[in-house]
Amino acid sequence: MSNPGYQDTLDSSIPRVEPKPGVSIKVIAGDCHGVQRPYWTKHPTLFWDFTMDKNRSIETEIPLDFKAFVYVIEGKVYIGDEEFEAKARHVATLSDQNSLAADNDGQTDMTRDSETLPRTVKITTQREGARFMIVGGKPIGEPVHRGILFVATSMASLKQAAKDFKNFTNGFENAKGWKSHFTKAQEASKDAERTN
């Protein structure tokens, strides 16, 4: 276990790259299309924020030994040659199998060091633009237990976090009555429908 850290930054200071017309990427962590992140992470991590116009395509390299996912904020994206559709507010996990980097002859070369061998992930937009993030990192070899709201390294920790959240204790004291902007907007929309 290590001590927590914090790096304050303004959006305007986050480096951006435009590898193709209609494709803009904020490089928050990790290296992307030749732009290196200015922020230090304790563990190899990537966090890229993409904005793409409609009818665009981008191929992005992710280290083969990373686990990664795509989270779509707005619009729809199509992932891989199979064009798996991912909609707004959905997560698509990138597999190790379907996005391996291939040599010119189309054969995947697994003999090179996985530390340097990237997998290429193709993401496309069609009739609408999209905003999405690719987030990933090198696995740390710990077990992962997921619940609805929490992720932990043991089932006991996961249950304790859920209990603390339910009872507004151990860091969740201010959670009582709190609602996200998204939830507030949904409730306001439902209230407007009821009054009409």
C-alpha positions in Angstrom: 0.0 0.0 0.0 1.3 3.5 -0.8 0.3 6.9 0.4 -2.2 8.7 -1.7 -1.1 11.6 -3.9 -2.7 14.4 -5.9 -1.7 16.4 -8.9 -3.7 19.5 -9.5 -4.1 20.6 -13.2 -6.2 22.8 -15.3 -7.9 21.5 -18.5 -6.0 24.1 -20.5 -2.7 22.5 -19.4 -3.6 19.0 -20.5 -1.7 18.2 -23.7 -3.7 17.5 -26.8 -3.0 15.8 -30.1 -4.9 15.8 -33.4 -3.5 12.8 -35.3 -6.1 13.2 -38.1 -8.6 15.9 -39.1 -11.7 15.6 -36.9 -10.0 13.6 -34.2 -8.8 15.4 -31.0 -7.3 13.5 -28.0 -6.5 14.9 -24.5 -3.6 12.9 -23.1 -4.3 12.8 -19.4 -2.1 9.7 -18.6 0.1 7.5 -20.8 1.6 8.3 -24.2 -0.7 8.7 -27.2 0.1 9.4 -30.8 3.5 10.9 -29.9 2.3 13.0 -27.0 3.6 12.1 -23.6 1.6 12.8 -20.4 3.0 15.4 -18.1 1.6 13.7 -15.0 3.3 11.1 -12.9 1.5 7.8 -12.1 2.8 5.2 -9.7 1.9 2.4 -12.1 1.8 2.3 -15.9 -1.5 3.8 -16.8 -3.3 5.4 -19.8 -6.2 7.8 -19.8 -7.1 9.4 -23.1 -10.1 11.6 -23.8 -11.2 11.5 -27.5 -13.5 13.8 -29.4 -14.3 12.6 -33.0 -16.4 14.1 -35.7 -18.8 11.9 -37.6 -17.5 9.5 -40.3 -14.0 9.3 -38.8 -11.7 6.5 -38.0 -8.6 6.3 -35.7 -6.2 3.5 -34.9 -4.6 3.8 -31.5 -1.9 1.6 -30.0 -2.2 0.2 -26.5 0.6 -1.9 -24.9 -0.3 -5.5 -25.1 0.3 -6.1 -21.4 -2.3 -3.5 -20.5 -6.0 -4.1 -19.7 -8.1 -1.4 -21.1 -11.7 -0.3 -21.8 -13.6 2.3 -23.8 -16.2 4.5 -22.0 -18.5 6.4 -24.4 -19.6 9.8 -23.0 -21.6 11.0 -26.1 -22.6 9.5 -29.4 -21.7 6.0 -30.6 -18.5 4.4 -31.6 -17.7 1.2 -33.5 -14.7 -0.8 -32.2 -12.5 -3.1 -34.2 -12.8 -4.5 -37.7 -16.1 -6.1 -36.5 -17.4 -2.6 -35.6 -18.7 -3.6 -32.2 -21.2 -0.8 -31.3 -20.7 1.1 -28.0 -23.3 3.8 -27.1 -23.2 6.7 -24.7 -22.8 5.8 -21.0 -21.6 2.3 -21.9 -18.3 0.5 -21.3 -16.6 -1.8 -23.8 -13.8 -3.9 -22.5 -10.9 -4.4 -25.0 -9.9 -8.0 -25.2 -6.3 -9.2 -25.7 -7.4 -11.4 -28.6 -9.3 -9.3 -31.1 -6.9 -6.3 -31.3 -3.4 -7.8 -31.5 -0.8 -6.0 -33.6 -0.1 -7.8 -36.8 3.0 -7.8 -39.0 2.8 -7.0 -42.7 2.0 -10.6 -43.6 -1.0 -10.5 -41.3 0.6 -12.9 -38.7 0.6 -11.8 -35.1 4.1 -11.8 -33.8 4.1 -13.0 -30.2 7.9 -13.5 -30.0 8.7 -9.9 -29.4 8.7 -8.5 -25.9 5.1 -7.8 -24.8 6.4 -4.7 -23.0 7.0 -3.1 -26.4 4.5 -4.9 -28.6 1.3 -2.8 -28.9 -2.1 -3.9 -30.0 -3.9 -1.6 -32.4 -7.4 -0.7 -31.6 -9.5 0.8 -34.4 -12.4 3.1 -33.4 -14.8 4.6 -35.9 -17.7 7.0 -35.9 -20.5 6.9 -38.4 -23.6 9.2 -38.7 -22.7 11.2 -35.5 -19.6 12.4 -33.7 -18.6 11.0 -30.4 -16.7 11.7 -27.2 -15.2 8.7 -25.4 -12.3 7.7 -23.2 -9.8 4.9 -23.4 -8.6 4.0 -19.9 -6.2 1.2 -19.0 -3.2 0.1 -17.1 -0.8 -2.8 -16.5 -2.4 -5.3 -14.2 -0.9 -5.4 -10.7 -1.6 -9.1 -10.1 -4.2 -8.5 -7.4 -7.6 -10.2 -7.3 -10.5 -8.0 -8.4 -14.0 -8.1 -6.9 -16.7 -5.9 -8.4 -20.0 -4.8 -7.0 -22.5 -2.3 -8.3 -20.7 0.7 -6.9 -17.3 -0.5 -5.8 -14.2 -2.5 -6.8 -12.0 -4.1 -4.2 -9.2 -6.7 -3.9 -11.3 -8.9 -1.5 -14.9 -9.7 -1.1 -14.7 -8.6 2.6 -13.5 -5.2 1.5 -16.2 -5.0 -1.1 -18.9 -5.8 1.5 -17.5 -3.4 4.0 -17.5 -0.5 1.4 -21.1 -1.3 0.6 -22.0 -1.4 4.3 -20.2 2.0 4.9 -22.0 3.5 2.0 -25.4 2.3 3.1 -24.7 3.6 6.7 -23.0 6.9 5.6 -19.9 6.0 7.6 -16.1 5.7 7.0 -15.9 8.5 4.4 -19.4 8.4 3.1 -20.9 10.8 5.7 -21.7 13.5 3.1 -23.3 11.0 0.7 -26.7 11.2 2.4 -29.0 13.2 0.1 -26.3 13.7 -2.5 -27.3 13.3 -6.2 -25.3 13.6 -9.3 -26.1 16.2 -12.0 -27.2 13.3 -14.2 -29.7 12.0 -11.6 -31.0 15.5 -10.9 -31.6 16.0 -14.6 -33.4 12.7 -14.9 -35.6 13.6 -11.9 -36.4 17.0 -13.4 -37.3 15.4 -16.7 -39.7 13.0 -15.0 -41.2 15.8 -12.9 -41.8 17.8 -16.1 -43.5 14.8 -17.8 -45.8 14.4 -14.8 -46.9 18.1 -14.8 -47.6 18.0 -18.6 
